[in-house]
Amino acid sequence: MYLKVGIIGLGMLGNAVALHLLDSGIEVNVFNRTSDKTNEVKEKGANVFQTPKEVAQKSELVIIVVKDAKAVEEISFNEGGIIEGKHENLIVADMSTINPTESKKIAQKFLEKSIQKLDIPVMGGPNVAITGDLVMMGSGNKDAFEKCTLIFEKIANKVFYLGDSGVAHSVKLAMNLQITMLALSLSEGITLVKSSNVDPKIFLEILNSTYFKTGMSEKKAFKMIDGKYDATFTLANLKKDISTMTRTAKELGIKLPMIEKAEEVYEDAIRKGLADLDYTGIIEYIKKINE
């Protein structure tokens, strides 16, 4: 039997996860600060509530999908927050991308209220969340994690349990670091060959015939050439994650020089008005600085 699931945060990812769970016959309770974002899931049968507290009261597993650690804290611990809806069977799982140190602190605050909090960041956007084909990285209390396995396996086609609280967020940041570098390298490669009077699609065909091909080079890169940036994950959101990477590196006492450079590039791209493009729209920034 499936747990009753609450979802707090109905941005592109949270909405897609909710729709997929509803299509799978699972009871879903939702809250979003902007209420009109609940309309689609409400039409599909979700129960819409006015506070995170009410979602927690009606759910056994509450999944948080919000912008950053500050937002996680607000919906968890402020008036009308998740902890006010505490009951014996409640488990909280955070799908947001946040700093692992912040994640541990939040988990401890939940534990002080006798609530287990898990980390469940995912790879893959709303286009794969809608079919349950995300890749999930999990950490936190193992017994609590195992109680939620049936739901997690509905959300993702691969689920990795990684250990103690915070670990999954470290791996998620490392994954988004790869995305950042791939988007930049494709942007610069396309710009280089195009400036050499070579059809960039030929460049991609050659690249994709080698060991160095990626899912991004096989799919999104052709859209980058055509200037199509349907946002599944915005440039602004990736910049937020890049800043989390650089802050985490400082906390760990390590140097990650390339992601520090990437942070400067993405900051400048946002200043140039590209924030709402898909993250692969960073190629437009490379174009702008070469005009």
PyMOL commands that set and color helices and strands:
alter all, ss='L'
color gray80, all
select helices_A, chain A and resi 12-23+35-43+52-58+69-77+82-85+100-111+126-129+142-147+149-155+167-195+200-207+215-218+220-225+235-252+257-271+279-288
alter helices_A, ss='H'
color red, helices_A
select strands_A, chain A and resi 5-8+28-31+47-48+61-64+91-94+116-119+122-123+134-138+156-161
alter strands_A, ss='S'
color yellow, strands_A
deselect
rebuild
show_as cartoon
